[in-house]
């Protein structure tokens, strides 16, 4: 079966595996205090243009979000995100399990509107009864969004200026960060993104690694006991070099961005295939997630040969389907998709 279901059901890129195998006989210091992790952090700092950034390695996205958000909030604070935000819809209440409320705002094609954010915060600060409410202590966005859309540099700057005005940190979920940065029309670079938030993470699980995410604290210092908070969340891996080695490979010779660029090229080729067949798209996405509205009969036919996500129902016996490409998607797989559609 061909899989367009997600971008994290592959193994690791051969160069990542090669790097792991090459150092398999080593006995590094555990818990991430090893030379490979330190080199990986230095390479990430260089790529971000942030020589003083604090970096921590965790194994997965949900774990990363819950741990990082919990570390940045007081007990009485919540995190703001749009209704379609990943932490709100696809993490099984992991953030709320840490006893922090998710405060949702309406989004625009999956993106946060800085004007809506500003109005909410202004209303909250002028509410004479806000001492009885959950205090907004963090703003969360994803890049790209849960719907595959991306922010422009101006949109990101506008959101960040609102956050700075109210002295609330901005956290960017970058599970698919490379796919967003390499998307056509994207005018945001990694250094620009790093300068326009207080913490973000670079996703490895979806982009060439077996597992692993790199949390990058930029303008604000990480909690001085962040490692202990990680440990409390079960988010410290004893064999920390496992993740450090993978990120060292990904940030050598531009590999992370090469893999991301390939996935986008495959996505645009897929998009072209569907467009030429006259199918309607649920949303305009320039990234590796494509949302196509297909007749139910065709969905059943495609499901015999490939795996993809049934995202929701559409009118007229049709289904919204999500097709996802990755660093491992091949031209042959797209040719088979085109053949079936023909």
Buried (B, 14 or more C-beta within 10 A) or exposed (E): EBBBBBBBEBEBBEBBBEBBEEBEEEEBEEBBEBBBBBBBBBBBBEBBBBEEBBBBBBBBBBBBBBBBBBBBBEEEBBBBBBEBBBBBBEBEEBBBEBEBBBBBBEBEBBBBBBEBBBEBBEEBEEEEEEEEEBBBBBBBBBBBBBBBBBBEBEBBBBBBEBBBEBEBBBBBBBBBBBBBBBBEEBEBBBEBBBBBBBBBBBBBBBBBBBBBBBBBBBBEEBBEEBBEBBEBBEBBBEEBBBBBBBBBBBBBEEBBBBBBBBBBBBBBBBBEBBEEEEBEBBBEBBBBBBBBBBBBEBBEEBEEEBBBBEBEEBEEEBBBBBBBBBBBBEEEBBEBBBEBBE
